[in-house]
Amino acid sequence: MAKNSPSSIVVCVDGSAPAEEAFEQALDLCLKLGRPMQVVTVVPSANIYYLTGPPPAVPDEEQVRYHWELAARYVERAKARGVKEAGFVVLDGNPVDAILDHLEREPIELLVVGARGLSRTQRLLLGSVSSALVQQAKCSILVAKVKVRGVSAATDLDRSPQKTRRVEAAPFA
């Protein structure tokens, strides 16, 4: 996929459970809407400190290889499940900045990202890629949250002993 058409759906992946959920939701949308998919992953740059001058950002070779293989696997999965047009882009640097720069160059219809699920303190100290993208991106964004699967639950608004019933949820394949 050389250039994204404005009708493409981009999904950001990093190998985490939230990214997997983002991929599944993006895949579902691509199939239902007949849209192309682009998988984006970002190799975070490691800082190498020198005694003179500012440190250059240099991505680790092992990380670069990991992200290329990760993105290629997602594209293979998308095509195997019926997405007709799928490709990937591997970026490097700060994930938020790299993704925003990419979106400036290639306008898209929808960006799908996973919710990391950080606590308030973690968000304050570390920031959240999905939160930053929601605030700064100029396109629509779907933030996918990991679903709890295979959970039993008591369901009924009236929880009196006579009205409570147990419902078993079958795990997804």
Phi, psi and omega in degrees: 000104185291301180233144177284136168280160179299349182262013182273160178244128180251134177239132179265131181230151176217007180092359182272167176299317177298324178292324177297317178295320177299317179299314181298318180290321177295319179300314179302314179295317179300317180291316181292323185262353180068036183260152172287156179241139170236127178265129179239134174225152183237125174276113179292134180282139176264137179275130174252120186268133176245157179288334181243131174078172181288150181286131174282152177270120182234118178289142178288134183301321180295320177295320179299312180299316179303312183291324176296314180294320178300309181297318180297321178296319178296319179296317177301316179297317180298315180294320180296332181264005170116358177287122185286323182235117180214143178209179180217160176226133175250119180252169173222159180116204176291125185306315181297309181298317182296317180292316179298319177299318179298317180294329176294322182283326185229094180298144183226170177276317186209138173250131179243125180228159176270147175275128183284331179077037179286152174288169179301318181294316179298318178299320180295316183279318187260334187082170179226126180299313182296319179297316180296320179293319178301319182285327191252336183289150181264003179249172175288146182228135172252122177258111184272129177256143180294130180271145174278123184246146175069038183254139173272144180214146171275127183236130173156135180293323178269110185263027176293153184304326182287334187255353183281135175226152182260133179241127178265131177261129178282136179294146178284148180281000000 
